[in-house]
């Protein structure tokens, strides 16, 4: 390996360290506390724990209590990658997992750029585009671990194109698509679309395309069956209907400005919708975009890439034309784009794609390829300056926050140290947008069963319990508490109470932990009165919280 290649690789590692600053060892969890961070941190730990106990991670016995339920963790590859990190603790394991995903994307881009350009500046540029894309930074901010594995779309883009050049390489392409599917179902669907775009041009090679897609589909069936089975089961802890997003009937739009508008601008405008923890950032960056467009137009090395990249780019514009958050209509009807056909086809699996803008995962490596070729054509100084400009634009000119937001973890550990020896924990009060996410993270501290879980405000049996139902009635704005950020609660929050005494002990709960900072003064006094009447004086009562012991039956 040449000295210049080693220096380029070290420069890329430095860029990754800048992206991840202040690094995995700093306090807290990398990600926003009101995003999907809590569910993915918990799910990663739970997945590994189930495997170590010899069980398939498809049924939760420690969340959504008293019943538990079928549950599919959407990031099995990430959870497997984090398995050796478990001894380091949940926080460090998560932070290292995020860091490894960034490093893997950087390595994938570097290898892709080096293979295509045989140039160190080109390899460095591709690595920076893949590691520091605003799209990837937005995913890290949102805690969406299943989409952070961008190395697999990078591999799929390259492997499918190689299979078109040499049909005997179809197995690697099929395997890459399967890895994309195991990482995130959306990525598998987007990868299949990329394969269609690559092979939808002369010379027609339908047989290798059919081999790729059929092998990918058959290999993905167990994953699809596990996910759909857990969503549709009678005892499902989380159902597909609860998934936030848009249905195909409304033809979700990918705004054209989202690709090119710098600054604090995202579409959908989730912060204004009450959901600052989720950011869909598709900004490509003008430096990378101009360099890539020039290369696709002028560089002969990209001659075989132009047509499939153009086809795929047209699909990436989304199903309907939207500009500056305004749907462009013709005669009162939405202006449909090529992606709309994928939604409108009968029995189309594309109808499950609620977030089509995440197709950016495959746009990023195509952007990296073009930028790498441009860097390799520039004078040496400018070629190495380009990735620095691209990195700076991603960090300072995009809507993705940098340095990365960190969520607190472990602050309630002293409170849980006073728990009774056995029994599940009911944290109070519930709040589906903020507090419940903290309670799910706290489960990784006390390791007891909890009633909360993915998008769970408070299970119905608890809302009907004579005591818990009364506690619920003391809360003001209970509908707001039940709202999951920008997604309203479906159904009635407050339900008729069952007769008799509380069943918390019967269900195995050993403690009620009250977090008074989340209650108003009137709510605190009423809550304390009800719990004292039911369980007597608290085991612990200080500024951190109150712990009431529950006698189990």
C-alpha positions in Angstrom: 0.0 0.0 0.0 1.4 3.4 -1.0 2.1 6.1 1.5 -0.4 8.4 0.0 -3.1 5.8 0.3 -2.3 5.4 4.0 -2.4 9.2 4.5 -5.8 9.4 2.7 -7.1 6.6 5.0 -5.9 8.5 8.1 -7.5 11.7 6.8 -10.7 9.8 6.5 -10.4 8.5 10.0 -9.9 12.0 11.2 -13.0 13.1 9.3 -15.0 10.4 11.1 -13.7 11.5 14.4 -14.8 15.0 13.6 -18.3 13.8 12.6 -18.6 11.8 15.9 -17.2 14.5 18.2 -17.1 14.4 21.2 -16.8 10.7 20.6 -18.4 7.5 21.9 -16.8 7.8 25.4 -18.4 11.1 26.3 -21.4 11.0 28.7 -24.8 10.1 27.4 -26.2 8.4 24.4 -25.6 9.7 20.8 -29.0 10.8 19.6 -31.9 13.0 20.5 -33.9 12.0 23.6 -37.3 12.4 22.0 -36.4 10.6 18.8 -36.5 6.9 18.4 -33.3 6.6 20.3 -34.7 5.0 23.4 -36.5 2.2 21.5 -33.5 1.3 19.4 -31.0 1.4 22.3 -33.4 -0.8 24.3 -34.1 -3.1 21.3 -30.5 -3.6 20.6 -29.8 -4.7 24.1 -33.0 -6.8 24.3 -32.2 -8.6 21.0 -28.8 -9.6 22.2 -30.1 -10.7 25.6 -32.7 -12.9 24.1 -30.1 -14.6 21.8 -27.8 -15.2 24.8 -30.7 -16.9 26.7 -31.3 -19.2 23.7 -34.5 -17.5 22.6 -35.4 -16.0 19.3 -35.9 -12.2 19.8 -39.5 -12.1 18.7 -41.5 -11.9 22.0 -41.0 -9.3 24.8 -41.5 -10.5 28.3 -40.2 -7.3 30.0 -42.0 -4.5 28.3 -45.7 -3.8 27.4 -46.7 -5.5 30.7 -48.8 -7.1 32.1 -49.2 -9.0 28.8 -45.9 -8.5 26.9 -46.3 -9.2 23.2 -44.7 -10.2 19.9 -42.1 -7.7 18.8 -39.7 -7.5 15.9 -36.5 -5.4 16.3 -36.0 -3.6 13.0 -32.2 -3.6 13.2 -31.1 -7.2 13.6 -27.7 -6.6 11.9 -26.9 -3.7 14.2 -28.0 -5.7 17.2 -25.7 -8.6 16.2 -22.8 -6.1 15.7 -23.4 -4.8 19.2 -23.5 -8.2 20.8 -19.8 -8.3 21.6 -20.1 -4.8 23.0 -22.7 -5.8 25.7 -20.1 -6.1 28.5 -19.3 -2.4 28.1 -22.8 -1.4 29.2 -25.8 -0.1 27.2 -24.6 3.5 26.7 -21.0 2.7 25.5 -22.2 -0.2 23.4 -24.7 2.0 21.6 -22.2 4.8 21.1 -19.6 2.4 19.7 -22.3 0.8 17.4 -23.1 4.3 16.0 -19.4 4.9 15.6 -18.8 1.6 13.8 -21.7 2.3 11.4 -20.0 5.6 10.5 -16.6 4.0 10.1 -18.1 1.2 7.9 -19.8 3.7 5.6 -16.5 5.6 5.4 -14.6 2.4 4.5 -17.3 1.4 2.0 -17.1 4.7 0.3 -13.3 4.7 0.4 -13.0 1.3 -1.2 -15.7 2.2 -3.8 -13.9 5.4 -4.8 -10.5 3.7 -4.9 -11.8 0.9 -7.1 -13.4 3.3 -9.5 -10.8 6.0 -9.8 -7.5 4.3 -8.6 -6.8 7.7 -7.0 -6.4 8.5 -3.3 -8.1 11.9 -3.5 -11.0 10.2 -5.2 -11.2 7.5 -2.5 -11.0 10.1 0.3 -13.8 12.1 -1.3 -16.1 9.1 -1.7 -15.4 8.1 1.9 -16.2 11.6 3.3 -19.4 11.8 1.2 -20.6 8.4 2.6 -19.5 9.0 6.2 -20.5 12.6 6.7 -23.7 12.8 4.6 -26.3 15.1 6.1 -28.7 12.2 5.5 -26.6 9.9 7.8 -26.2 12.6 10.4 -30.0 13.1 10.5 -30.4 9.4 11.1 -28.0 9.4 14.0 -29.7 12.4 15.5 -33.1 10.6 15.2 -31.8 7.4 16.8 -32.9 5.3 13.7 -30.3 2.6 14.0 -31.9 0.4 11.3 -31.1 3.1 8.7 -27.7 3.9 9.9 -26.1 0.9 8.3 -25.3 2.8 5.1 -22.4 0.4 4.2 -24.9 -2.1 2.7 -26.5 0.3 0.2 -22.9 1.2 -0.8 -22.1 -2.4 -1.3 -25.4 -3.0 -3.2 -24.9 -0.1 -5.6 -21.4 -1.5 -6.5 -22.3 -5.2 -6.6 -25.4 -4.8 -8.7 -23.5 -2.7 -11.2 -20.7 -5.2 -11.4 -23.3 -8.0 -11.9 -24.5 -6.1 -15.0 -21.0 -6.0 -16.3 -20.3 -9.6 -15.5 -23.5 -11.7 -15.0 -21.6 -14.5 -13.2 -21.3 -12.1 -10.2 -25.1 -12.1 -9.6 -24.7 -14.0 -6.3 -22.8 -11.1 -4.7 -25.5 -8.7 -5.9 -28.3 -10.9 -4.4 -26.4 -11.2 -1.2 -25.9 -7.4 -1.0 -29.6 -6.9 -1.5 -30.3 -9.4 1.3 -28.0 -7.5 3.6 -29.8 -4.3 2.8 -33.1 -6.0 3.6 -31.8 -7.3 6.9 -30.6 -3.8 7.7 -33.9 -2.1 6.8 -36.8 -3.4 4.7 -36.8 0.0 2.9 -33.3 -0.5 1.8 -34.1 -3.9 0.3 -36.9 -2.4 -1.7 -34.7 0.5 -2.8 -31.9 -1.9 -3.7 -34.3 -3.9 -5.9 -35.3 -0.7 -7.7 -31.6 0.1 -8.3 -31.2 -3.4 -9.8 -34.1 -2.7 -12.2 -32.6 0.7 -13.2 -29.2 -0.9 -13.8 -30.6 -3.8 -15.9 -33.3 -1.7 -17.7 -30.8 -0.7 -20.5 -29.1 -2.5 -23.4 -27.6 -5.0 -23.4 -30.7 -6.7 -21.9 -29.7 -9.3 -19.4 -33.0 -10.4 -17.9 -31.7 -13.8 -16.7 -29.1 -12.5 -14.2 -31.6 -9.8 -13.1 -34.2 -12.5 -12.4 -31.6 -14.6 -10.5 -30.7 -11.6 -8.4 -34.2 -10.6 -7.5 -35.6 -14.1 -7.0 -32.7 -15.2 -4.8 -33.0 -11.9 -2.8 -36.7 -12.4 -2.4 -36.5 -16.0 -1.3 -33.7 -15.3 1.1 -35.6 -12.4 2.6 -38.8 -14.3 3.2 -37.9 -15.5 6.8 -37.2 -11.8 7.7 -40.5 -10.7 6.1 -42.4 -13.5 7.8 -40.9 -12.6 11.2 -41.8 -8.9 10.9 -45.3 -9.3 9.4 -46.1 -12.1 11.9 -45.1 -10.0 14.9 -47.0 -7.0 13.5 -50.2 -8.9 12.8 -50.2 -11.3 15.8 -53.1 -11.0 18.2 -50.7 -10.3 21.0 -48.5 -7.8 19.0 -46.7 -5.3 21.2 -46.4 -3.0 18.2 -48.5 -3.1 15.0 -47.9 -1.8 11.5 -50.9 0.5 11.9 -49.1 2.3 14.8 -46.1 3.1 12.5 -45.9 6.8 12.0 -45.8 8.1 8.5 -48.0 8.3 5.5 -50.1 5.7 3.7 -49.8 5.2 0.0 -53.3 6.7 -0.5 -51.9 10.1 0.3 -48.9 9.7 -2.0 -46.2 11.0 0.3 -44.1 13.7 -1.3 -40.3 14.1 -1.3 -39.8 17.9 -1.6 -37.4 19.0 -4.4 -35.9 21.6 -2.2 -35.0 19.0 0.4 -32.1 17.8 -1.8 -30.5 21.2 -2.4 -31.6 23.8 0.2 -29.0 24.4 2.8 -29.7 25.6 6.3 -32.2 24.6 9.0 -34.8 23.3 6.6 -36.3 19.8 6.5 -39.3 18.2 4.9 -41.5 17.0 6.5 -41.1 19.9 9.0 -41.0 17.6 12.0 -39.8 20.1 14.6 -42.7 22.4 13.8 -45.0 19.4 14.0 -43.9 18.8 17.5 -41.3 16.2 16.8 -37.7 17.7 17.0 -36.3 14.3 17.7 -36.8 13.0 14.2 -35.1 14.9 11.3 -35.3 13.7 7.7 -32.3 15.4 6.1 -31.9 14.8 2.4 -29.5 17.7 1.7 -26.8 16.6 -0.7 -24.5 19.5 -0.4 -23.6 21.8 -3.3 -19.9 21.0 -3.4 -20.5 17.2 -3.8 -23.5 17.7 -6.1 -21.7 20.1 -8.6 -18.7 17.8 -8.6 -20.8 14.7 -9.2 -22.9 16.2 -11.9 -19.8 17.4 -13.8 -18.3 13.9 -13.5 -21.4 12.1 -14.7 -21.6 14.4 -17.7 -17.9 14.5 -18.7 -16.0 11.6 -17.2 -15.8 8.5 -19.5 -15.3 6.2 -16.5 -19.0 6.9 -15.6 -20.4 6.1 -19.1 -22.0 2.9 -17.9 -23.3 4.6 -14.7 -25.1 7.5 -16.3 -28.3 5.9 -17.5 -29.0 3.8 -14.4 -28.1 6.8 -12.2 -30.5 9.0 -14.2 -33.3 6.4 -14.0 -32.8 6.0 -10.3 -32.6 9.8 -9.7 -36.0 10.3 -11.4 -37.5 7.8 -9.0 -35.7 9.4 -6.1 -37.7 12.6 -6.7 -40.7 11.0 -5.0 -44.2 10.0 -6.0 -45.6 13.5 -6.4 -44.2 16.9 -7.3 -43.6 19.1 -4.2 -41.6 22.4 -4.1 -41.0 24.4 -0.9 -43.5 22.2 1.0 -46.2 23.0 -1.6 -47.8 20.2 -3.6 -47.8 21.1 -7.3 -51.1 20.2 -8.8 -52.6 20.2 -12.3 -56.3 20.8 -12.4 -56.6 20.1 -8.7 -54.8 16.7 -9.1 -51.3 16.0 -7.7 -48.6 16.0 -10.4 -47.4 12.4 -10.3 -43.8 11.5 -10.7 -42.3 8.1 -11.8 -42.3 6.7 -8.2 -46.1 7.1 -8.1 -46.4 4.1 -10.5 -44.7 1.9 -7.8 -47.5 2.9 -5.3 -50.3 2.5 -7.8 -49.4 -1.0 -9.1 -51.9 -3.6 -7.8 -50.5 -5.5 -4.7 -47.4 -3.4 -4.8 -45.0 -3.9 -1.8 -44.0 -0.3 -2.3 -47.2 0.7 -0.6 -45.5 -0.2 2.7 -42.8 2.6 2.0 -44.2 5.3 4.3 -41.0 7.4 4.0 -39.8 7.4 0.4 -37.3 10.2 1.1 -35.1 7.5 2.7 -34.2 6.5 -0.8 -31.4 9.0 -0.1 -29.4 6.0 1.3 -28.8 4.9 -2.3 -28.5 8.4 -3.7 -25.5 9.0 -1.4 -23.2 6.3 -2.9 -24.1 7.5 -6.4 -23.2 11.0 -5.3 -20.0 9.7 -3.8 -19.0 7.9 -7.1 -19.4 11.1 -9.1 -17.6 13.3 -6.5 -14.8 10.8 -6.4 -14.3 10.9 -10.1 -14.3 14.7 -10.1 -11.7 14.8 -7.3 -9.5 12.5 -9.2 -9.6 14.8 -12.2 -8.7 18.0 -10.2 -5.2 19.2 -9.6 -3.7 17.5 -6.5 -4.3 20.3 -4.0 -7.9 20.9 -5.2 -8.6 17.2 -5.2 -7.7 16.9 -1.6 -9.5 20.2 -0.7 -12.8 18.9 -2.1 -13.5 16.4 0.7 -12.7 19.1 3.3 -15.2 21.4 1.7 -17.8 18.6 1.5 -17.2 17.8 5.2 -17.5 21.4 6.3 -20.7 21.9 4.3 -22.3 18.8 5.8 -21.5 19.9 9.4 -22.2 23.6 9.1 -24.6 24.2 6.2 -27.1 21.3 6.5 -30.1 20.9 8.8 -28.3 18.0 10.6 -27.2 19.2 14.1 -23.5 19.1 14.8 -22.0 18.3 17.3 -24.4 15.4 17.6 -27.1 15.7 20.2 -26.7 13.4 23.2 -29.4 12.1 25.4 -28.9 11.6 29.2 -28.6 8.1 30.6 -28.2 6.8 34.1 -29.3 9.8 36.0 -32.1 7.9 37.8 -29.8 5.0 38.8 -29.7 6.0 42.5 -33.5 6.1 42.7 -33.8 2.5 41.3 -31.2 1.3 43.8 -33.9 1.5 46.4 -36.3 -0.9 44.6 -37.7 -3.9 46.5 -35.9 -7.2 45.8 -38.4 -8.4 43.2 -41.2 -7.3 40.9 -41.8 -5.1 37.9 -41.6 -1.4 37.9 -44.4 1.1 37.1 -42.9 4.5 36.5 -45.3 7.4 36.9 -46.5 9.6 35.2 -46.8 8.3 31.7 -46.0 10.7 28.8 -45.7 9.1 25.3 -43.6 11.8 23.8 -40.9 12.2 26.4 -41.1 10.5 29.8 -41.9 7.0 28.5 -38.8 7.0 26.4 -36.8 7.7 29.6 -38.6 4.9 31.4 -37.7 2.5 28.6 -34.0 3.5 28.8 -34.2 3.2 32.6 -35.2 -0.5 32.2 -31.6 -1.0 31.1 -30.6 0.2 34.5 -32.9 -1.7 36.9 -33.5 -4.7 34.5 -37.1 -5.2 35.8 -40.3 -5.6 33.7 -42.1 -2.3 32.7 -45.5 -1.5 31.2 -44.0 0.9 28.6 -42.4 0.0 25.3 -42.4 1.0 21.6 -45.1 3.6 21.1 -46.9 2.4 24.2 -48.6 5.1 26.4 -50.0 2.8 29.0 -51.5 -0.7 28.3 -55.2 -1.0 28.5 -55.3 -3.4 31.5 -53.5 -0.7 33.5 -55.7 2.0 32.3 -58.7 0.0 33.6 -57.1 -0.9 36.9 -58.9 0.7 39.9 -55.8 2.4 41.2 -53.9 3.2 38.1 -57.1 4.4 36.4 -57.6 6.8 39.3 -54.0 8.0 39.1 -54.6 8.6 35.4 -57.6 10.7 36.2 -55.5 13.1 38.3 -53.4 14.1 35.3 -54.2 17.2 33.4 -54.1 17.2 29.6 -54.0 13.4 29.6 -54.7 13.4 25.8 -51.6 15.5 25.3 -49.6 13.0 27.4 -50.9 10.1 25.4 -49.9 11.7 22.1 -46.7 10.2 20.6 -45.0 13.4 19.5 -46.8 14.4 16.3 -49.0 11.2 16.2 -52.3 11.5 18.2 -53.5 8.7 20.4 -56.0 6.4 18.7 -59.1 5.6 20.9 -60.1 6.6 24.4 -57.3 7.3 26.9 -59.3 7.2 30.1 -61.3 3.9 30.3 -64.0 2.7 32.7 -62.5 1.1 35.8 -62.7 -2.5 36.8 -64.4 -3.1 40.2 -62.4 -4.2 43.2 -58.8 -3.5 44.3 -55.7 -2.9 42.2 -54.2 -5.9 40.4 -50.6 -4.5 40.3 -49.3 -7.1 42.8 -51.2 -9.9 41.0 -49.5 -8.9 37.7 -46.1 -9.0 39.3 -45.4 -5.3 39.9 -43.2 -4.7 42.9 -42.9 -0.9 42.9 -44.4 2.3 41.7 -41.7 4.9 41.1 -43.0 8.5 40.9 -41.0 11.2 39.2 -42.4 14.4 40.8 -40.7 16.8 38.4 -43.1 15.6 35.7 -46.1 16.5 37.8 -47.7 19.8 38.7 -48.2 20.6 42.4 -51.9 19.5 42.4 -51.0 16.3 40.5 -48.3 15.5 43.0 -50.5 15.9 46.1 -53.3 13.7 44.6 -50.8 11.1 43.4 -49.1 10.9 46.7 -52.5 10.6 48.5 -53.7 7.8 46.3 -50.5 5.8 46.6 -50.3 6.2 50.4 -53.8 5.0 50.7 -53.0 1.9 48.6 -49.5 1.0 49.7 -48.7 3.0 52.8 -45.6 5.4 53.2 -43.0 5.3 50.4 -39.8 3.4 50.7 -37.9 6.5 49.4 -39.1 10.1 49.3 -36.6 12.7 48.2 -36.0 15.2 45.4 -35.2 12.5 42.9 -38.5 10.7 43.3 -40.7 8.5 45.4 -40.7 4.7 45.5 -43.8 2.9 46.8 -43.5 -0.9 47.5 -46.3 -3.1 46.1 -47.0 -6.4 47.8 -47.1 -9.2 45.3 -49.7 -12.0 45.4 
